[in-house]
Amino acid sequence: MELNDAAGAAAPPEPVLDLASRLTDDHHQSLKLWLRMLSCTMKIENEVRSRLRTQFGVTLPRFDLMAQLERHPDGLRMGELSKRMMVTGGNVTGIASQLELEGLVVRVPDPRDGRAFSVKLTEAGCRAFTEMAQVHEQWVIELLQDIPGQDKGRLLELLAQMKGHLDAREEKP
């Protein structure tokens, strides 16, 4: 909503504040980096969420669950899905149940443990996910199109290096 002052002139828009906007020169560079990465990730994620909901009527968690299953055509157990998606088992069960009602996934007995079940995409689920994934990829390309390819390559290298350092920390006793 645009506000006008007493003379009728449009007031300047309020600045959009994100996580990184709270930083000052006094903050540690590592904190600045982390908040800047988080802020960029959240902006992209929010745009993708909105587009998935508008174009396909699907939530990002549902898309993510289908993406995990697409990578594992034989299916995944609920606990494995929960771990991969970094959400609780209850969340995964609810999402899987909704997708099952829509005929996009099916629960099948786990061949390694007859007491357990795996979830896998149905043919309809595979078709729906393939369509969404292709459009999703184009959205991400569009959102990052203004970053030159060379810079994307350098960012990938730096983030791979960062991930390597973080992975090494996890491996230390």
C-alpha positions in Angstrom: 0.0 0.0 0.0 1.4 3.4 -1.0 1.1 6.2 1.4 0.9 9.9 0.5 2.2 12.8 2.5 0.2 16.0 3.1 1.1 17.4 -0.3 0.0 14.2 -2.0 3.4 13.0 -2.9 4.1 9.3 -2.6 6.1 8.3 0.5 9.2 6.2 -0.2 8.6 2.5 0.3 9.6 0.9 3.5 12.9 -1.0 3.1 12.5 -4.8 3.0 14.4 -6.2 6.0 15.9 -9.6 5.9 18.1 -11.6 8.3 21.3 -10.0 7.0 20.0 -6.4 7.3 20.4 -6.6 11.0 24.1 -6.8 10.8 26.6 -4.1 11.5 30.3 -3.7 10.9 30.9 -5.0 14.4 29.5 -8.5 13.6 31.9 -11.3 12.9 32.5 -12.0 9.2 31.4 -15.6 9.6 28.1 -14.5 11.1 27.6 -12.1 8.2 28.3 -14.9 5.7 25.9 -17.3 7.4 23.0 -14.8 7.6 23.6 -13.7 4.0 23.5 -17.3 2.8 20.4 -18.0 4.9 18.7 -14.9 3.6 19.3 -15.8 -0.1 18.1 -19.3 0.5 15.0 -18.1 2.2 14.2 -15.7 -0.6 14.5 -18.4 -3.2 12.6 -21.0 -1.1 9.7 -18.6 -0.5 9.4 -17.9 -4.2 9.5 -21.6 -5.1 6.9 -22.3 -2.3 4.6 -19.7 -3.7 5.0 -20.9 -7.3 4.5 -24.6 -6.4 1.3 -23.6 -4.5 0.0 -21.4 -7.4 0.9 -23.5 -10.4 0.5 -27.1 -9.0 -1.5 -26.7 -5.8 1.3 -28.5 -3.9 3.4 -27.6 -0.9 7.2 -27.6 -0.8 7.3 -30.5 1.7 5.2 -32.6 -0.6 7.4 -31.7 -3.5 10.5 -32.6 -1.4 9.1 -36.0 -0.4 8.3 -36.8 -4.0 11.8 -35.7 -5.0 13.3 -38.1 -2.5 11.2 -41.0 -3.8 12.0 -40.1 -7.4 15.7 -40.7 -6.5 14.8 -44.1 -4.9 12.4 -45.9 -7.3 12.3 -48.9 -5.0 10.9 -46.7 -2.2 12.1 -45.5 1.2 11.0 -46.3 4.7 9.4 -43.5 6.7 12.3 -43.1 9.0 14.7 -42.7 6.1 12.4 -40.1 4.5 12.2 -38.3 7.8 16.0 -38.2 8.1 16.6 -37.1 4.5 14.0 -34.4 4.7 15.1 -33.3 8.2 11.5 -33.3 9.6 9.7 -35.4 12.2 8.3 -38.8 11.4 4.8 -37.5 12.0 5.2 -34.9 9.4 6.4 -37.5 6.8 3.5 -39.8 7.7 1.0 -37.0 7.2 2.5 -35.9 3.9 2.7 -39.5 2.7 -0.9 -40.2 3.7 -2.1 -37.2 1.7 -0.1 -38.2 -1.4 -1.4 -41.8 -1.0 -5.0 -40.6 -1.0 -4.3 -38.7 -4.2 -2.8 -41.9 -5.8 0.7 -40.3 -6.1 2.5 -42.7 -3.7 1.8 -46.2 -2.4 3.0 -48.0 0.7 4.6 -51.4 0.0 6.0 -54.0 2.4 9.7 -53.6 2.9 11.5 -56.6 1.4 14.1 -56.5 4.2 11.7 -56.3 7.0 8.2 -57.7 6.6 6.9 -55.6 9.6 7.9 -52.4 7.9 6.7 -50.4 4.9 8.4 -48.4 2.3 6.7 -45.5 0.3 7.2 -45.2 -3.4 5.9 -43.1 -6.2 3.1 -44.5 -8.4 3.2 -44.1 -12.1 0.9 -41.1 -11.7 3.2 -39.8 -9.0 6.2 -40.1 -11.3 4.5 -38.2 -14.1 3.3 -35.5 -11.7 6.8 -35.1 -10.2 8.5 -35.1 -13.5 6.4 -32.2 -14.7 6.9 -30.3 -11.5 10.6 -30.9 -11.4 11.1 -29.6 -14.9 9.2 -26.4 -14.2 11.0 -26.1 -10.8 14.3 -26.3 -12.5 13.3 -23.4 -14.9 12.2 -21.3 -11.9 15.6 -21.7 -10.2 17.4 -20.9 -13.5 15.3 -17.8 -13.8 15.8 -16.7 -10.2 19.6 -17.0 -10.6 19.9 -15.8 -14.2 21.5 -12.5 -13.3 24.5 -14.2 -11.7 27.2 -14.7 -14.4 28.2 -18.4 -15.0 31.7 -17.8 -13.9 30.5 -16.4 -10.6 28.1 -19.4 -10.1 31.1 -21.7 -10.7 33.2 -19.9 -8.1 30.3 -19.9 -5.6 29.9 -23.7 -6.2 33.6 -24.2 -5.5 33.6 -22.1 -2.3 30.5 -23.8 -1.0 31.9 -27.2 -1.7 35.0 -26.2 0.2 32.8 -24.9 3.1 30.8 -28.2 3.1 34.0 -30.2 3.2 35.2 -28.2 6.3 31.9 -28.7 8.0 31.8 -32.4 7.1 35.3 -32.8 8.5 34.2 -31.2 11.8 31.4 -33.7 12.1 33.8 -36.6 11.6 36.1 -35.5 14.5 35.5 -37.4 17.7 
